[in-house]
Amino acid sequence: MTPYRIGSIPAAAACAAVLAAIAGAPAALAEPTEVTVRALSRSAKFIGTSMGGARILLHDAETGELLAHGVTAGSTGDTERIMLEAHTRGTPIATGDAAGWTTTLDLDRPTRVRATATAPLAQPQALVTVSAEQWLVPGRDYTAGDGWVLEVPGLVVDVLDPPAHITVADAGDGVEVHANVTMMCGCPIEPGGLWDADATDVVAVLYRDGERVGETPLAYAGTPSQFEATLPADRPGTYEAVVHAWRGAEGNSGLDRTTFTMEE
C-alpha cells in the first residue's frame, strides 16, 4: 500500500519538518524597559528615606505575575518647587534627589502593568496602599519628568504618651495624651506653616471597658507636629484612646491608638 504523501514528502516526514521548523523559530525578543515610580504625599512632598520609603510592586495586570518590587529612597524633594512655585502642564516637580525607585523590565509585548505603593513603611499604623495601571510598551522608558507618580492620601498619627499597656495608679485630674501628627512624607504641621496646625483637627476618643466615655480635642503643643490634651480618665478600668486627625481642605486623615489601665 502506498503511504499518504504531501507533494512528494511522506506524511510522517512532513510533520517532522513542521515541528522542527517551529522548534527552530526564534522566540520574541524581550526589550529592556526602564520605569521610575514615585509616591507623593497628597498635598505635600515625596515619601522617601526619612519615612522608610514606599514599597512598590509591579504586577502584570492580566496574569497577576510579579514583575519587580522595591522601595523608594531619597529626599522628600524641593519644598519651594513642589509647594510654592506655579506649575505648567508637563513641568516636573521632582529634582534629582527626590525619592523614587527605578527598575528595568524585560518586556516582549505591550503589557498592562499595575503599580502598587504602600507607605510610609516607618510608620506601620499609618500604612495605606494605592495602585494604578497603565500599558507599558517594550523598549519605551517611563522615566521622563516625574516618572510614574502614585498619590498617597492620609496623615501620620503617632501617639507618644501614654505608652500602650501602662498602668496608671492615680490619674488625679485625668491622663495626659501627646501625639505627633505629620503629612505622609513626614512634613511638619505647625501654626502658619505650609501645613497649618490651625487647619488640622486632632481628637482623642476615649473608651473605658469597651464603652465610649467621650472625646477631647488636642491642641497644638508648641513644637512642630505635637498635639496634647488631658483625657477625662478618672475611674478604674481598662481604657483605649483613639486619636484621629483630619485636614478637611485636602481630605487627609489618619489614626493611632493606645491603651492604659487605671487601678482602684
C-alpha positions as CSV (number, residue, x, y, z in Angstrom):
1,M,0.0,0.0,0.0
2,T,1.4,3.4,-1.0
3,P,1.8,5.7,2.1
4,Y,-0.1,9.0,2.2
5,R,2.1,11.8,0.8
6,I,2.1,15.6,0.9
7,G,3.5,16.5,-2.5
8,S,6.5,14.3,-2.8
9,I,7.2,14.0,1.0
10,P,5.7,11.2,3.1
11,A,3.2,12.5,5.8
12,A,5.4,11.5,8.8
13,A,8.4,13.3,7.3
14,A,6.3,16.4,6.6
15,C,5.1,16.5,10.2
16,A,8.6,16.2,11.5
17,A,9.7,19.0,9.3
18,V,7.0,21.3,10.5
19,L,7.8,20.5,14.2
20,A,11.5,21.2,13.5
21,A,10.7,24.5,11.9
22,I,8.5,25.5,14.9
23,A,11.2,24.5,17.4
24,G,13.8,26.4,15.5
25,A,11.8,29.6,15.2
26,P,13.3,32.4,17.1
27,A,11.4,33.5,20.3
28,A,10.1,37.0,20.6
29,L,13.0,39.1,21.9
30,A,12.4,40.9,25.2
31,E,13.3,44.6,25.3
32,P,14.6,46.4,28.4
33,T,12.0,48.9,29.5
34,E,13.0,51.3,32.4
35,V,10.4,52.5,34.8
36,T,10.6,55.1,37.6
37,V,7.9,55.1,40.3
38,R,7.4,57.8,43.0
39,A,5.0,58.0,45.9
40,L,3.7,61.6,46.5
41,S,2.0,62.5,49.8
42,R,-1.3,64.2,49.0
43,S,-0.9,68.0,49.2
44,A,2.7,67.5,50.3
45,K,6.0,66.0,49.1
46,F,7.6,62.7,48.1
47,I,7.7,59.8,50.5
48,G,11.4,58.8,50.9
49,T,14.1,57.5,53.2
50,S,13.1,59.7,56.2
51,M,9.8,57.9,56.4
52,G,11.1,54.4,55.5
53,G,10.1,54.9,51.8
54,A,7.2,53.3,50.0
55,R,7.1,49.7,49.0
56,I,6.5,49.4,45.2
57,L,5.1,46.3,43.5
58,L,4.8,46.0,39.7
59,H,2.4,43.2,38.5
60,D,1.2,42.1,35.1
61,A,-2.4,43.2,35.5
62,E,-3.7,40.4,33.3
63,T,-1.8,37.4,34.8
64,G,-1.0,38.7,38.3
65,E,2.7,37.9,37.8
66,L,5.0,40.0,40.0
67,L,7.4,41.7,37.6
68,A,9.5,43.7,40.0
69,H,9.5,45.2,43.5
70,G,11.5,47.7,45.6
71,V,11.4,50.6,48.0
72,T,11.5,54.3,47.2
73,A,14.6,56.1,48.5
74,G,15.8,59.7,48.5
75,S,14.7,63.0,49.9
76,T,11.2,64.5,50.1
77,G,12.2,66.9,47.3
78,D,12.5,70.6,46.8
79,T,9.9,72.3,49.0
80,E,9.8,75.5,47.0
81,R,9.5,73.7,43.7
82,I,6.8,71.3,44.9
83,M,4.7,73.6,47.2
84,L,5.2,77.2,46.2
85,E,6.1,77.5,42.5
86,A,3.4,77.7,39.9
87,H,3.4,74.5,37.7
88,T,2.6,74.5,34.0
89,R,1.5,71.3,32.3
90,G,4.3,68.8,31.8
91,T,6.8,70.6,34.2
92,P,8.3,68.1,36.5
93,I,8.4,68.8,40.3
94,A,10.9,66.1,41.1
95,T,14.5,67.1,41.4
96,G,17.4,64.6,41.0
97,D,17.4,63.7,44.7
98,A,13.7,63.3,45.1
99,A,12.6,59.9,46.4
100,G,11.8,57.3,43.8
101,W,12.5,53.8,42.7
102,T,13.7,52.7,39.2
103,T,13.8,49.3,37.7
104,T,14.2,47.7,34.3
105,L,11.6,45.3,33.0
106,D,12.3,42.9,30.1
107,L,9.1,43.1,28.1
108,D,8.4,41.1,24.9
109,R,5.0,42.6,24.3
110,P,2.9,45.6,25.4
111,T,1.9,44.8,29.0
112,R,-0.8,46.3,31.2
113,V,1.1,46.9,34.4
114,R,-0.4,47.6,37.9
115,A,1.9,49.7,40.2
116,T,1.1,49.5,43.9
117,A,2.6,51.7,46.6
118,T,2.4,51.0,50.3
119,A,3.6,53.8,52.6
120,P,5.1,55.1,54.8
121,L,7.0,52.0,55.9
122,A,8.5,53.6,59.0
123,Q,5.0,54.2,60.5
124,P,3.0,50.9,60.3
125,Q,-0.1,52.3,62.0
126,A,-0.3,54.9,59.1
127,L,0.2,52.5,56.2
128,V,-2.1,52.8,53.2
129,T,-1.9,51.2,49.8
130,V,-2.7,52.8,46.4
131,S,-2.4,51.5,42.9
132,A,-2.8,52.5,39.3
133,E,-2.4,50.8,35.9
134,Q,-1.1,51.7,32.5
135,W,0.2,50.0,29.4
136,L,4.0,49.7,29.1
137,V,5.4,49.3,25.6
138,P,8.7,47.3,25.2
139,G,11.7,49.5,24.8
140,R,9.9,52.7,25.8
141,D,11.2,54.1,29.1
142,Y,8.8,55.6,31.6
143,T,11.3,57.8,33.4
144,A,10.8,61.3,31.9
145,G,9.6,64.1,34.1
146,D,8.4,62.8,37.4
147,G,8.1,59.2,36.2
148,W,5.0,57.2,37.3
149,V,3.6,59.1,40.3
150,L,1.2,57.5,42.8
151,E,-0.6,59.9,45.2
152,V,-0.8,58.6,48.8
153,P,-3.5,60.2,50.9
154,G,-3.5,60.4,54.7
155,L,-1.8,61.7,57.8
156,V,0.7,60.0,60.1
157,V,-0.6,60.0,63.7
158,D,1.7,58.6,66.3
159,V,0.6,58.5,69.9
160,L,3.6,59.2,72.1
161,D,2.1,59.2,75.5
162,P,0.7,57.3,77.3
163,P,2.5,54.3,76.0
164,A,0.4,51.2,75.4
165,H,-0.4,48.9,78.3
166,I,0.8,51.3,81.0
167,T,-0.9,51.2,84.4
168,V,-1.9,54.5,86.0
169,A,-2.1,54.3,89.8
170,D,-3.7,57.8,90.4
171,A,-4.9,59.9,87.5
172,G,-5.9,62.8,89.6
173,D,-7.5,65.3,87.1
174,G,-7.0,62.9,84.1
175,V,-4.4,61.4,81.9
176,E,-2.2,63.4,79.5
177,V,-2.1,62.3,75.9
178,H,0.5,63.5,73.4
179,A,0.5,62.8,69.7
180,N,2.8,63.6,66.7
181,V,0.9,64.4,63.5
182,T,2.6,64.9,60.1
183,M,1.9,64.6,56.5
184,M,2.6,61.2,54.9
185,C,6.0,62.4,53.8
186,G,6.9,63.5,57.4
187,C,6.4,67.1,56.6
188,P,5.7,69.1,59.8
189,I,2.4,70.7,60.8
190,E,2.6,74.0,62.7
191,P,0.8,77.3,63.1
192,G,1.2,79.4,60.0
193,G,3.4,76.8,58.2
194,L,2.9,75.3,54.8
195,W,0.8,72.7,56.6
196,D,-1.1,74.8,59.1
197,A,-1.8,73.4,62.6
198,D,-4.9,75.6,62.7
199,A,-6.3,73.7,59.7
200,T,-5.7,70.3,61.4
201,D,-8.4,68.8,63.7
202,V,-6.9,66.3,66.2
203,V,-9.3,64.5,68.5
204,A,-9.0,61.7,71.1
205,V,-12.0,59.4,71.6
206,L,-11.8,57.6,74.9
207,Y,-13.3,54.2,75.8
208,R,-13.4,52.6,79.2
209,D,-14.0,48.8,79.4
210,G,-15.3,49.0,75.8
211,E,-17.8,51.8,76.5
212,R,-17.3,55.2,74.9
213,V,-16.5,57.9,77.6
214,G,-16.3,60.9,75.3
215,E,-14.0,62.8,73.0
216,T,-11.4,65.5,73.7
217,P,-9.8,67.8,71.1
218,L,-6.0,68.0,71.2
219,A,-4.3,71.5,71.0
220,Y,-1.0,72.4,69.4
221,A,1.7,71.8,72.0
222,G,4.2,74.4,70.9
223,T,6.5,72.1,69.0
224,P,6.1,71.3,65.3
225,S,3.6,68.4,64.8
226,Q,3.0,67.9,68.5
227,F,-0.6,68.0,69.9
228,E,-1.8,67.4,73.5
229,A,-4.8,67.2,75.8
230,T,-5.9,65.8,79.1
231,L,-8.3,62.9,78.9
232,P,-11.1,62.5,81.5
233,A,-10.0,59.1,82.8
234,D,-10.7,59.2,86.5
235,R,-12.3,55.8,87.2
236,P,-10.8,52.4,87.5
237,G,-10.9,50.3,84.3
238,T,-9.1,49.5,81.0
239,Y,-9.0,52.4,78.6
240,E,-8.4,52.8,74.9
241,A,-7.6,56.2,73.4
242,V,-8.2,56.5,69.7
243,V,-6.5,59.6,68.3
244,H,-7.5,60.7,64.8
245,A,-6.6,63.8,62.8
246,W,-8.3,65.5,59.9
247,R,-7.4,68.1,57.3
248,G,-10.6,68.9,55.5
249,A,-9.3,71.1,52.7
250,E,-7.2,68.2,51.4
251,G,-9.3,65.2,52.5
252,N,-6.4,63.8,54.5
253,S,-6.9,61.8,57.7
254,G,-5.0,59.4,60.0
255,L,-5.4,57.5,63.2
256,D,-3.4,55.8,66.0
257,R,-4.5,54.3,69.3
258,T,-3.1,53.4,72.7
259,T,-4.4,51.6,75.9
260,F,-3.8,52.0,79.6
261,T,-5.3,50.7,82.8
262,M,-6.3,52.6,85.9
263,E,-6.2,50.8,89.2
264,E,-8.6,51.1,92.2
